[in-house]
């Protein structure tokens, strides 16, 4: 191919110059195919004045988007609060465990009994695994009354006035007295 048969490129003087190929309509800036006889239409997004229905449609869409954004923001805040609460709970447990590891001591369920020491006037809570007294307090006046027989009410087996009995005791005694005697 010699220089005479060469087609000028889109940046050459022969192509861009006034009266050149572009100016004579032989090439479109969108379609650089020189064999194309007629350019095909295409669509391009350009600024235009909107009609009333187009404006109404866009306003409605903007309102729906604002509602959706507000709803998502609200849900995110609730989810964030729930997540924050969960993290705080986890952090509290972690701090407790680290404290137990550091001190080498922690809380466990241990079998205990409450034992009255009438000589000293104390009610003591005693661990069954070690026999250690873990807590003690003074006996109340009702607790100071010794029971003479198992199952006796407070007061050493003597019958008390029914009006002076606590309500919980009245119900138990009334049921026991109302129960029919076994027949032989």
C-alpha positions as CSV (number, residue, x, y, z in Angstrom):
1,X,0.0,0.0,0.0
2,X,1.3,3.3,-1.0
3,X,0.7,6.7,0.6
4,X,-2.0,7.4,-2.0
5,X,-4.3,4.7,-0.8
6,X,-4.0,5.5,2.9
7,X,-7.1,6.7,4.8
8,X,-6.3,9.6,7.1
9,X,-6.6,8.8,10.9
10,X,-9.1,10.6,13.2
11,X,-6.3,12.9,14.5
12,X,-4.7,13.8,11.2
13,X,-4.9,17.3,9.5
14,X,-6.7,15.9,6.5
15,X,-9.4,14.4,8.8
16,X,-9.9,17.4,11.2
17,X,-9.2,20.4,8.9
18,X,-12.0,22.6,7.7
19,X,-13.2,20.9,4.5
20,X,-11.6,17.6,5.7
21,X,-13.3,14.2,5.9
22,X,-15.1,15.0,9.1
23,X,-16.4,18.3,7.9
24,X,-17.6,16.7,4.6
25,X,-19.7,14.2,6.6
26,X,-17.8,11.2,5.5
27,X,-17.1,10.3,9.2
28,X,-19.3,10.7,12.2
29,X,-17.6,11.3,15.6
30,X,-19.6,8.4,17.0
31,X,-19.1,6.1,14.0
32,X,-15.7,6.0,12.4
33,X,-16.6,3.3,9.9
34,X,-16.1,5.0,6.5
35,X,-18.2,2.3,4.8
36,X,-21.4,3.2,6.7
37,X,-23.8,4.9,4.4
38,X,-26.2,6.4,6.9
39,X,-25.7,6.8,10.6
40,X,-28.0,4.8,12.9
41,X,-29.8,6.6,15.7
42,X,-28.8,6.0,19.3
43,X,-29.8,7.3,22.7
44,X,-27.8,9.5,25.0
45,X,-28.7,11.0,28.4
46,X,-29.1,14.7,28.0
47,X,-30.5,17.5,30.2
48,X,-34.2,18.2,29.3
49,X,-37.1,20.1,30.8
50,X,-39.4,17.6,32.6
51,X,-43.1,17.3,32.1
52,X,-45.6,17.5,35.0
53,X,-46.1,13.7,35.1
54,X,-42.3,13.1,35.0
55,X,-41.9,15.6,37.9
56,X,-44.7,13.9,39.9
57,X,-43.1,10.5,39.3
58,X,-39.7,11.7,40.4
59,X,-41.2,13.4,43.6
60,X,-43.0,10.2,44.5
61,X,-39.9,8.1,44.0
62,X,-37.8,10.5,46.1
63,X,-40.4,10.3,48.9
64,X,-40.4,6.5,48.8
65,X,-36.6,6.5,48.9
66,X,-36.6,8.8,51.9
67,X,-39.0,6.6,53.7
68,X,-36.9,3.5,52.9
69,X,-33.7,5.3,54.1
70,X,-35.4,6.4,57.3
71,X,-36.7,2.9,58.0
72,X,-33.3,1.3,57.4
73,X,-31.7,3.9,59.6
74,X,-34.2,3.1,62.4
75,X,-33.6,-0.6,62.0
76,X,-29.9,-0.1,62.1
77,X,-30.1,1.9,65.3
78,X,-32.2,-0.8,66.9
79,X,-29.8,-3.5,65.7
80,X,-26.9,-1.5,66.9
81,X,-28.4,-1.1,70.4
82,X,-29.2,-4.8,70.5
83,X,-25.6,-5.6,69.4
84,X,-24.2,-3.1,71.9
85,X,-26.3,-4.8,74.7
86,X,-25.0,-8.2,73.7
87,X,-21.4,-7.0,73.6
88,X,-21.8,-5.4,77.1
89,X,-23.2,-8.7,78.4
90,X,-20.3,-10.7,76.9
91,X,-17.7,-8.1,78.2
92,X,-19.2,-8.4,81.7
93,X,-18.9,-12.2,81.7
94,X,-15.3,-11.9,80.3
95,X,-14.3,-9.5,83.1
96,X,-15.8,-11.9,85.7
97,X,-13.9,-14.9,84.2
98,X,-10.6,-13.0,84.0
99,X,-11.1,-11.9,87.6
100,X,-11.6,-15.6,88.6
101,X,-8.5,-16.6,86.7
102,X,-6.5,-13.8,88.3
103,X,-7.6,-14.6,91.9
104,X,-7.9,-18.4,91.2
105,X,-11.3,-18.3,93.0
106,X,-14.9,-18.4,91.6
107,X,-18.5,-19.0,92.6
108,X,-19.8,-22.6,92.5
109,X,-23.0,-24.2,93.9
110,X,-22.1,-25.8,97.2
111,X,-24.5,-27.8,99.5
112,X,-25.1,-26.1,102.8
113,X,-27.3,-26.4,105.9
114,X,-28.6,-23.9,108.4
115,X,-27.8,-25.0,111.9
116,X,-29.1,-23.4,115.1
117,X,-26.6,-22.9,117.9
118,X,-28.9,-22.3,120.9
119,X,-26.1,-22.0,123.4
120,X,-24.7,-18.9,121.6
121,X,-28.1,-17.8,120.1
122,X,-26.9,-18.0,116.5
123,X,-28.2,-19.5,113.2
124,X,-25.1,-20.6,111.3
125,X,-24.9,-21.5,107.6
126,X,-22.4,-24.4,107.2
127,X,-20.8,-25.8,104.1
128,X,-21.3,-29.6,103.9
129,X,-18.1,-30.2,101.9
130,X,-15.7,-28.5,104.4
131,X,-17.8,-28.0,107.5
132,X,-16.9,-24.3,107.4
133,X,-19.3,-21.7,108.8
134,X,-19.9,-19.3,106.0
135,X,-22.5,-17.0,107.6
136,X,-24.1,-16.6,111.0
137,X,-26.8,-14.3,112.5
138,X,-28.7,-14.0,115.8
139,X,-31.6,-16.3,116.2
140,X,-35.0,-14.6,116.1
141,X,-37.2,-14.9,119.2
142,X,-39.3,-17.5,117.4
143,X,-36.2,-19.5,116.4
144,X,-34.9,-19.5,120.0
145,X,-37.8,-21.7,121.1
146,X,-36.6,-25.3,121.0
147,X,-38.7,-28.1,119.5
148,X,-39.3,-30.9,122.0
149,X,-40.4,-33.5,119.5
150,X,-40.0,-33.7,115.7
151,X,-42.9,-32.2,113.9
152,X,-43.9,-30.0,116.9
153,X,-44.8,-26.4,116.4
154,X,-42.6,-23.8,118.0
155,X,-43.2,-23.7,121.7
156,X,-42.1,-27.2,123.0
157,X,-45.2,-29.2,122.1
158,X,-47.7,-27.2,124.2
159,X,-50.8,-26.2,122.3
160,X,-51.0,-22.5,121.6
161,X,-54.0,-20.3,121.2
162,X,-55.3,-20.7,117.6
163,X,-55.7,-16.9,117.2
164,X,-51.9,-16.5,117.9
165,X,-50.9,-19.0,115.2
166,X,-49.5,-17.7,112.0
167,X,-51.8,-18.0,109.0
168,X,-49.6,-20.6,107.2
169,X,-49.7,-22.8,110.3
170,X,-53.5,-22.5,110.7
171,X,-54.1,-23.9,107.3
172,X,-51.9,-26.9,107.9
173,X,-53.4,-27.7,111.3
174,X,-56.9,-27.2,110.0
175,X,-56.3,-29.6,107.1
176,X,-54.8,-32.2,109.5
177,X,-57.8,-31.9,112.0
178,X,-60.4,-32.0,109.2
179,X,-58.9,-35.1,107.6
180,X,-61.1,-38.2,108.3
181,X,-59.6,-40.7,110.8
182,X,-58.6,-44.0,109.2
183,X,-61.1,-46.8,109.8
184,X,-59.9,-50.3,111.0
